[in-house]
């Protein structure tokens, strides 16, 4: 119900109640509703407040107050039930994100679990590094749900998804009138996650201005909403992630050095799938089993030749690419319980067939033959690593700057390579 443009919540009235209630003094009606809301069991007090509204209808008013009291009791039961449900869901999340529920038994993953177990009770900032699709968000979730803050909020923000102004408002909030369209105060995620955890994904895409504001939060534990004049205290654990080389960005001035050391107190590196290939069969089984359960069909498996191709593939998109491929195979395999190699995506099925160096010179100058071989290796390596120069340079045993020079020397173009 709304009186003088103020929302009062739910108001109960009988259809046959005399007109005094509908034409009552508004201030008296507001007081009556407030009195009921403050203490629904105090019937006499509530009735006293209602007397100016309907002094001659005390019987109706008593029943009305009793009804509201019952309604509040019902709402209280519903709230309690919801709180119990939320607690149950939090427990489920805690189980879901236990380290031993993350798929992977390889040495790199075991080392990752060991580190996660050491830092779970800490409030230190954590930077999670790794390529796209490796599961950095899953690791961040595991850190939160195994920490003392697990009962509080866990909020995720992708810094690359917002421009500078929107990210400022999203992180730190704004006050009414701060800008066009700011019709009311809005809490940012730092306030909303107070006593909890924030995961800032793609932090390497954060502007220099926003880097300064984030540094202030980490140093002083305060935020300044857009348009506000007074800082507000917050208590939030900050986890960050990036697939960029922040150290290199510090050297080029793209990322603040002081912020880099603030967010990188603890570094958790999530290995690429190609560096933990022994986990591929486990992941394949997990995704196929989960997909079959969701679709309500019998469990399927990959044929021997299919699993060999899956194992040999480089997986530049990592676990996410593998998961998407398994979903695709479940759709295309029909009722066949065994998924054949022939329906694998062409890039996986044909992987390795075009990476062998064909037609290497056996005559002419050695220098020319070596350059031709070098160009082919770099070209195929760029395709395999999805144009990740840092990774390819490491594989080739040369510096990143040296690789860039060779890419320019051979006029290798990303658009032409993927054409």
C-alpha positions as CSV (number, residue, x, y, z in Angstrom):
1,X,0.0,0.0,0.0
2,X,1.2,3.5,-0.8
3,X,0.2,6.7,1.2
4,X,1.6,10.1,0.2
5,X,4.0,8.3,-2.1
6,X,5.4,6.2,0.8
7,X,5.4,2.4,0.6
8,X,4.0,0.9,3.9
9,X,4.1,-2.7,2.9
10,X,0.9,-4.9,3.3
11,X,-2.3,-3.4,4.8
12,X,-5.3,-5.7,5.5
13,X,-8.9,-4.4,5.5
14,X,-12.5,-5.9,5.2
15,X,-14.5,-5.1,2.2
16,X,-17.5,-4.3,4.4
17,X,-15.6,-2.1,6.9
18,X,-17.4,1.3,7.1
19,X,-16.0,4.1,5.1
20,X,-14.2,5.7,8.0
21,X,-11.1,3.6,7.4
22,X,-10.7,4.6,3.7
23,X,-11.3,8.3,4.5
24,X,-9.2,8.3,7.7
25,X,-6.6,10.8,8.7
26,X,-3.5,9.7,6.8
27,X,-1.1,10.4,9.7
28,X,-3.2,8.2,12.1
29,X,-3.3,5.4,9.6
30,X,0.5,5.6,9.2
31,X,1.0,5.4,12.9
32,X,-1.4,2.5,13.2
33,X,0.5,0.5,10.6
34,X,3.9,1.4,12.2
35,X,2.6,0.4,15.6
36,X,1.5,-3.0,14.2
37,X,4.8,-3.5,12.5
38,X,6.8,-2.7,15.6
39,X,5.2,-5.1,17.9
40,X,2.4,-7.2,16.5
41,X,1.7,-9.0,19.7
42,X,1.0,-5.8,21.6
43,X,-2.7,-5.9,20.6
44,X,-3.8,-3.1,23.0
45,X,-1.2,-0.7,21.8
46,X,-2.0,-1.4,18.2
47,X,-5.7,-1.0,18.8
48,X,-5.0,2.3,20.6
49,X,-3.2,3.5,17.6
50,X,-6.1,2.6,15.4
51,X,-8.8,4.3,17.5
52,X,-8.6,7.6,15.7
53,X,-9.1,5.7,12.5
54,X,-12.2,3.7,13.5
55,X,-13.2,4.3,17.1
56,X,-16.6,2.8,16.5
57,X,-15.2,-0.4,14.9
58,X,-13.0,-1.7,17.7
59,X,-14.1,-5.4,17.1
60,X,-12.9,-5.2,13.5
61,X,-9.7,-3.5,14.5
62,X,-9.0,-6.2,17.1
63,X,-9.4,-8.9,14.4
64,X,-7.3,-6.9,12.0
65,X,-4.4,-6.7,14.5
66,X,-4.7,-10.4,15.2
67,X,-4.6,-11.1,11.5
68,X,-1.5,-9.0,11.0
69,X,0.1,-10.7,14.0
70,X,-0.6,-14.1,12.3
71,X,0.7,-12.8,9.0
72,X,4.0,-11.6,10.6
73,X,4.4,-15.0,12.3
74,X,3.9,-16.7,8.9
75,X,6.4,-14.4,7.3
76,X,8.9,-15.0,10.1
77,X,8.5,-18.8,9.5
78,X,9.1,-18.2,5.8
79,X,12.2,-16.2,6.5
80,X,13.5,-18.8,8.9
81,X,12.9,-21.5,6.2
82,X,14.7,-19.4,3.6
83,X,17.6,-18.9,6.0
84,X,17.8,-22.7,6.6
85,X,17.7,-23.2,2.8
86,X,20.5,-20.6,2.3
87,X,22.6,-22.3,5.0
88,X,22.0,-25.7,3.3
89,X,23.1,-24.3,-0.1
90,X,26.2,-22.8,1.5
91,X,27.1,-26.2,2.9
92,X,26.6,-27.7,-0.6
93,X,28.9,-25.0,-2.1
94,X,31.5,-25.8,0.6
95,X,31.4,-29.5,-0.5
96,X,31.3,-28.7,-4.2
97,X,34.4,-26.5,-3.9
98,X,36.5,-28.8,-1.7
99,X,39.9,-29.2,-3.2
100,X,39.5,-32.9,-3.6
101,X,36.4,-32.3,-5.8
102,X,38.4,-30.4,-8.3
103,X,39.2,-32.8,-11.2
104,X,42.9,-33.5,-11.5
105,X,45.4,-35.9,-10.0
106,X,48.5,-34.8,-11.9
107,X,51.6,-33.4,-10.2
108,X,50.9,-29.8,-11.2
109,X,47.4,-30.0,-9.7
110,X,48.6,-31.7,-6.6
111,X,51.1,-28.8,-6.0
112,X,48.2,-26.4,-6.6
113,X,46.0,-28.1,-4.0
114,X,48.9,-28.1,-1.5
115,X,49.3,-24.3,-1.9
116,X,45.5,-23.7,-1.6
117,X,45.4,-25.7,1.6
118,X,48.2,-23.5,3.1
119,X,46.5,-20.2,2.3
120,X,42.8,-21.1,3.1
121,X,42.9,-19.4,6.6
122,X,44.8,-16.3,5.4
123,X,43.3,-12.9,4.5
124,X,46.2,-12.2,2.1
125,X,45.5,-11.1,-1.4
126,X,45.9,-13.9,-4.0
127,X,46.6,-13.5,-7.7
128,X,45.5,-16.5,-9.8
129,X,47.4,-16.7,-13.0
130,X,46.9,-19.0,-16.0
131,X,45.6,-19.1,-19.5
132,X,42.0,-18.6,-20.5
133,X,39.9,-21.7,-19.8
134,X,42.1,-23.2,-17.1
135,X,39.6,-22.8,-14.3
136,X,40.8,-19.7,-12.5
137,X,37.3,-18.8,-11.3
138,X,36.9,-22.4,-9.9
139,X,40.1,-21.9,-7.9
140,X,38.9,-18.5,-6.6
141,X,35.6,-20.2,-5.5
142,X,37.5,-23.0,-3.8
143,X,39.7,-20.4,-1.9
144,X,36.6,-18.6,-0.6
145,X,34.5,-21.6,0.3
146,X,37.3,-23.1,2.3
147,X,38.1,-19.9,4.2
148,X,36.7,-18.4,7.4
149,X,34.8,-16.0,5.2
150,X,32.8,-18.8,3.5
151,X,29.5,-17.8,5.2
152,X,29.7,-14.3,3.7
153,X,29.3,-13.0,0.2
154,X,31.5,-14.1,-2.7
155,X,31.2,-11.7,-5.6
156,X,32.8,-11.9,-9.0
157,X,33.6,-9.0,-11.3
158,X,35.1,-9.2,-14.8
159,X,37.1,-6.0,-15.1
160,X,37.2,-6.4,-18.9
161,X,33.4,-6.2,-19.1
162,X,33.0,-2.6,-18.0
163,X,34.4,0.7,-19.2
164,X,36.2,2.9,-16.6
165,X,33.1,4.8,-15.4
166,X,30.9,1.8,-15.1
167,X,33.6,-0.2,-13.3
168,X,34.0,2.6,-10.8
169,X,30.3,2.6,-10.0
170,X,30.2,-1.3,-10.0
171,X,33.1,-1.6,-7.6
172,X,32.6,1.3,-5.3
173,X,29.0,2.3,-5.7
174,X,27.6,5.8,-6.2
175,X,25.4,8.3,-4.4
176,X,22.1,9.8,-5.6
177,X,22.7,12.5,-8.2
178,X,26.4,11.5,-8.8
179,X,25.7,11.4,-12.6
180,X,22.8,11.4,-15.0
181,X,20.6,8.4,-14.2
182,X,21.8,8.0,-10.6
183,X,18.3,8.2,-9.1
184,X,19.3,6.7,-5.7
185,X,22.3,5.5,-3.7
186,X,23.8,2.3,-4.9
187,X,26.2,0.0,-3.0
188,X,29.2,-1.2,-4.9
189,X,30.4,-4.8,-4.7
190,X,33.1,-3.9,-2.1
191,X,30.3,-2.8,0.3
192,X,28.1,-5.7,-0.7
193,X,30.9,-8.2,0.0
194,X,31.8,-6.7,3.3
195,X,33.3,-9.5,5.5
196,X,33.4,-11.7,2.4
197,X,35.5,-12.1,-0.7
198,X,35.7,-10.3,-4.1
199,X,37.2,-12.0,-7.2
200,X,38.4,-9.5,-9.8
201,X,38.9,-11.3,-13.0
202,X,40.9,-9.9,-15.9
203,X,42.5,-7.3,-13.7
204,X,45.1,-6.7,-16.4
205,X,42.4,-4.8,-18.3
206,X,41.9,-2.3,-15.5
207,X,42.6,1.4,-16.4
208,X,45.4,3.3,-14.6
209,X,42.7,5.4,-12.8
210,X,40.9,2.4,-11.4
211,X,44.3,0.9,-10.4
212,X,44.8,3.9,-8.2
213,X,41.4,3.4,-6.6
214,X,41.9,-0.3,-6.0
215,X,45.3,0.4,-4.4
216,X,43.6,2.7,-1.9
217,X,41.2,0.0,-0.9
218,X,44.0,-2.5,-0.3
219,X,46.2,0.0,1.6
220,X,43.5,1.8,3.7
221,X,40.5,-0.5,3.7
222,X,38.3,2.3,2.6
223,X,36.2,3.1,-0.6
224,X,34.9,6.3,-1.9
225,X,31.6,5.9,-3.9
226,X,31.2,8.0,-7.0
227,X,29.9,11.5,-5.9
228,X,30.5,10.8,-2.2
229,X,32.6,13.1,0.0
230,X,33.3,10.7,2.9
231,X,35.2,7.4,2.7
232,X,33.6,4.1,3.9
233,X,35.3,1.3,5.7
234,X,35.2,-2.2,4.1
235,X,36.6,-5.5,5.2
236,X,37.0,-7.6,2.0
237,X,39.5,-10.3,0.9
238,X,40.6,-9.6,-2.7
239,X,41.4,-12.3,-5.2
240,X,42.5,-11.4,-8.7
241,X,43.1,-13.3,-11.9
242,X,44.6,-12.5,-15.3
243,X,45.9,-14.3,-18.4
244,X,48.3,-11.4,-19.1
245,X,51.9,-11.0,-18.1
246,X,51.5,-8.4,-15.4
247,X,55.2,-8.3,-14.7
248,X,55.9,-7.3,-18.3
249,X,53.1,-4.7,-18.1
250,X,54.8,-3.2,-15.0
251,X,58.0,-2.9,-17.0
252,X,56.1,-1.1,-19.8
253,X,54.2,1.2,-17.4
254,X,50.8,-0.3,-18.3
255,X,50.3,-1.6,-14.7
256,X,51.3,0.0,-11.4
257,X,54.2,-1.7,-9.7
258,X,52.9,-0.9,-6.2
259,X,49.5,-2.4,-7.0
260,X,51.2,-5.5,-8.6
261,X,53.0,-6.3,-5.3
262,X,49.8,-5.6,-3.3
263,X,47.7,-8.1,-5.3
264,X,50.5,-10.6,-5.7
265,X,51.2,-11.4,-2.1
266,X,50.4,-15.1,-2.9
267,X,50.5,-16.4,-6.5
268,X,48.5,-19.4,-7.5
269,X,49.3,-20.7,-11.0
270,X,46.7,-22.9,-12.7
271,X,48.5,-25.1,-15.1
272,X,47.4,-25.3,-18.8
273,X,45.7,-28.6,-19.8
274,X,48.7,-29.5,-22.1
275,X,50.9,-29.4,-19.0
276,X,48.7,-32.0,-17.1
277,X,47.6,-34.3,-19.9
278,X,47.3,-37.2,-17.5
279,X,44.2,-35.5,-16.2
280,X,42.5,-35.5,-19.6
281,X,40.9,-39.0,-19.2
282,X,39.5,-38.0,-15.8
283,X,38.1,-34.8,-17.2
284,X,36.6,-36.5,-20.2
285,X,34.9,-39.1,-18.0
286,X,33.6,-36.3,-15.7
287,X,32.1,-34.2,-18.4
288,X,30.6,-37.1,-20.2
289,X,29.0,-38.5,-17.0
290,X,27.7,-35.1,-15.9
291,X,26.3,-34.4,-19.4
292,X,24.6,-37.7,-19.6
293,X,23.0,-37.2,-16.2
294,X,21.7,-33.8,-17.1
295,X,20.2,-35.2,-20.4
296,X,18.8,-38.3,-18.6
297,X,20.6,-40.7,-20.9
298,X,22.8,-43.7,-20.4
299,X,26.5,-43.0,-19.8
300,X,28.7,-42.8,-22.9
301,X,32.4,-43.2,-23.5
302,X,34.9,-42.3,-26.2
303,X,36.2,-44.9,-28.6
304,X,39.9,-45.8,-28.2
305,X,41.0,-43.8,-31.3
306,X,38.9,-40.8,-30.2
307,X,40.5,-40.7,-26.7
308,X,44.0,-40.9,-28.4
309,X,43.2,-37.9,-30.6
310,X,41.8,-36.0,-27.6
311,X,44.9,-36.8,-25.6
312,X,47.3,-35.7,-28.4
313,X,45.5,-32.4,-29.1
314,X,47.1,-29.2,-27.6
315,X,43.9,-27.8,-26.2
316,X,44.7,-24.0,-26.5
317,X,41.3,-23.3,-24.9
318,X,42.2,-25.6,-22.0
319,X,39.5,-27.2,-19.8
320,X,36.7,-25.0,-21.1
321,X,37.5,-26.1,-24.7
322,X,37.5,-29.7,-23.6
323,X,34.2,-29.3,-21.8
324,X,32.5,-27.7,-24.8
325,X,33.9,-30.5,-27.1
326,X,32.4,-33.2,-24.8
327,X,29.0,-31.4,-24.9
328,X,29.2,-31.3,-28.7
329,X,30.0,-35.0,-28.9
330,X,27.0,-35.9,-26.7
331,X,24.7,-34.0,-29.0
332,X,26.1,-35.5,-32.2
333,X,26.6,-39.1,-31.1
334,X,22.9,-40.0,-31.1
335,X,22.0,-43.2,-29.2
336,X,25.4,-44.8,-29.8
337,X,27.0,-45.5,-26.3
338,X,30.5,-45.3,-27.8
339,X,31.5,-41.9,-29.4
340,X,33.6,-42.5,-32.5
341,X,36.7,-40.6,-33.5
342,X,35.0,-39.5,-36.8
343,X,32.7,-37.0,-35.1
344,X,35.4,-35.2,-33.3
345,X,35.9,-31.6,-34.3
346,X,38.2,-31.4,-37.4
347,X,40.8,-29.3,-35.5
348,X,41.1,-32.2,-33.0
349,X,40.8,-35.0,-35.4
350,X,43.3,-33.6,-37.8
351,X,45.7,-32.2,-35.2
352,X,49.3,-33.2,-35.9
353,X,48.7,-34.1,-39.5
354,X,49.7,-30.6,-40.7
355,X,52.4,-29.8,-38.1
356,X,55.0,-32.0,-39.7
357,X,57.5,-30.1,-41.8
358,X,57.0,-31.0,-45.4
359,X,59.4,-30.6,-48.3
360,X,62.5,-29.6,-46.3
361,X,65.3,-28.7,-48.7
362,X,68.0,-31.2,-49.3
363,X,69.9,-28.9,-51.7
364,X,70.9,-25.2,-51.6
365,X,72.3,-23.1,-48.9
366,X,71.9,-24.3,-45.3
367,X,71.0,-20.8,-44.1
368,X,68.0,-20.7,-46.4
369,X,66.8,-24.2,-45.4
370,X,67.2,-23.3,-41.7
371,X,65.2,-20.1,-42.1
372,X,62.5,-22.0,-43.9
373,X,62.3,-24.5,-41.1
374,X,62.3,-21.7,-38.5
375,X,59.5,-19.9,-40.2
376,X,57.4,-23.1,-40.4
377,X,58.0,-23.9,-36.7
378,X,57.1,-20.4,-35.6
379,X,54.0,-20.3,-37.8
380,X,52.7,-23.7,-36.6
381,X,53.6,-22.8,-33.0
382,X,51.6,-19.6,-33.2
383,X,48.6,-21.6,-34.4
384,X,49.0,-24.2,-31.7
385,X,49.3,-21.7,-28.9
386,X,46.6,-19.4,-30.2
387,X,49.1,-16.7,-30.9
388,X,50.5,-16.7,-27.3
389,X,54.0,-15.3,-27.9
390,X,55.2,-15.6,-24.3
391,X,54.3,-19.3,-24.2
392,X,55.8,-20.1,-27.7
393,X,59.0,-18.2,-26.9
394,X,59.4,-20.3,-23.8
395,X,58.8,-23.5,-25.8
396,X,61.3,-22.4,-28.5
397,X,63.9,-21.4,-25.9
398,X,64.2,-17.8,-27.0
399,X,63.1,-14.4,-25.6
400,X,59.7,-13.0,-26.3
401,X,61.4,-9.9,-27.9
402,X,63.4,-12.3,-30.1
403,X,60.2,-14.1,-31.2
404,X,58.5,-10.9,-32.1
405,X,61.4,-9.9,-34.3
406,X,61.2,-13.2,-36.1
407,X,57.5,-12.9,-36.6
408,X,58.1,-9.5,-38.2
409,X,61.0,-10.8,-40.2
410,X,58.8,-13.6,-41.7
411,X,55.8,-11.2,-42.1
412,X,53.6,-13.7,-40.2
413,X,50.1,-12.3,-39.9
414,X,47.5,-13.7,-37.5
415,X,44.6,-13.2,-39.9
416,X,46.4,-15.0,-42.7
417,X,47.5,-17.9,-40.4
418,X,43.9,-18.5,-39.3
419,X,42.5,-18.0,-42.7
